[in-house]
């Protein structure tokens, strides 16, 4: 099972972010999106696939770029999440 710290490393790679300055903020967003994905019925194993990590990264990026008082995921995140959910059902 991939640790939260390793997931953060993968998210940072996907977002082309280096250094540790934003780690606390990115970790909070990573954990929030991870929880959302798992509560949507995606298995932990599928979350750790390339598609799962890409979906996590897109979701973190969506939360990173929010306006105050707004929470919404992009259509790209929703499409990827739907694919992960289908993988988890089979």
C-alpha positions as CSV (number, residue, x, y, z in Angstrom):
1,X,0.0,0.0,0.0
2,X,1.4,3.4,-1.0
3,X,1.9,5.8,1.9
4,X,0.4,9.3,1.9
5,X,3.9,10.7,1.6
6,X,4.6,8.7,-1.6
7,X,1.3,9.8,-3.0
8,X,2.3,13.4,-2.3
9,X,5.6,12.8,-4.2
10,X,3.6,11.5,-7.2
11,X,1.2,14.5,-7.1
12,X,4.1,16.9,-7.0
13,X,5.7,15.2,-10.0
14,X,2.4,15.5,-11.8
15,X,2.1,19.2,-11.0
16,X,5.8,19.8,-11.7
17,X,6.3,21.1,-8.2
18,X,9.7,20.7,-6.5
19,X,10.9,21.7,-3.0
20,X,9.0,21.4,0.2
21,X,7.5,24.9,0.7
22,X,4.0,23.8,-0.3
23,X,4.1,20.3,1.1
24,X,1.7,21.0,4.0
25,X,-0.9,22.5,1.8
26,X,-0.5,19.9,-0.9
27,X,-0.7,17.1,1.6
28,X,-4.0,18.5,3.0
29,X,-5.5,18.7,-0.5
30,X,-4.1,15.2,-1.4
31,X,-5.7,13.6,1.6
32,X,-9.0,15.4,0.9
33,X,-9.1,14.2,-2.7
34,X,-7.9,10.7,-1.7
35,X,-10.8,10.5,0.8
36,X,-13.3,11.7,-1.8
37,X,-12.0,9.1,-4.4
38,X,-12.1,6.2,-1.9
39,X,-15.6,7.2,-0.6
40,X,-16.8,7.2,-4.3
41,X,-16.2,3.5,-4.3
42,X,-12.7,3.3,-5.8
43,X,-10.5,0.6,-4.3
44,X,-7.1,1.5,-2.7
45,X,-5.4,-0.8,-5.3
46,X,-7.0,1.2,-8.2
47,X,-6.1,4.5,-6.6
48,X,-2.5,3.4,-6.7
49,X,-2.6,2.8,-10.5
50,X,-1.3,5.3,-13.0
51,X,-4.9,6.3,-13.8
52,X,-5.6,6.6,-10.0
53,X,-2.6,8.8,-9.4
54,X,-3.4,10.9,-12.4
55,X,-7.0,11.3,-11.1
56,X,-5.7,12.3,-7.7
57,X,-3.3,14.8,-9.2
58,X,-6.1,16.4,-11.3
59,X,-8.3,16.6,-8.2
60,X,-5.5,18.2,-6.1
61,X,-4.9,20.7,-9.0
62,X,-8.7,21.5,-9.0
63,X,-8.6,22.2,-5.2
64,X,-5.4,24.2,-5.6
65,X,-7.1,26.6,-8.0
66,X,-10.3,27.3,-6.2
67,X,-11.9,30.7,-5.6
68,X,-12.7,31.5,-2.0
69,X,-15.8,29.7,-0.7
70,X,-16.0,27.4,-3.8
71,X,-15.4,23.7,-4.0
72,X,-15.8,22.0,-7.4
73,X,-14.0,19.5,-9.4
74,X,-13.3,19.8,-13.1
75,X,-15.0,17.8,-15.8
76,X,-11.6,16.0,-16.4
77,X,-11.6,14.9,-12.8
78,X,-15.2,13.6,-13.0
79,X,-14.4,11.6,-16.2
80,X,-11.3,10.0,-14.7
81,X,-13.1,9.2,-11.4
82,X,-15.9,7.5,-13.4
83,X,-13.2,5.3,-15.1
84,X,-11.7,4.4,-11.7
85,X,-15.1,3.5,-10.3
86,X,-15.8,1.2,-13.3
87,X,-12.4,-0.4,-12.7
88,X,-13.3,-1.0,-9.1
89,X,-16.6,-2.7,-10.0
90,X,-15.0,-5.3,-12.3
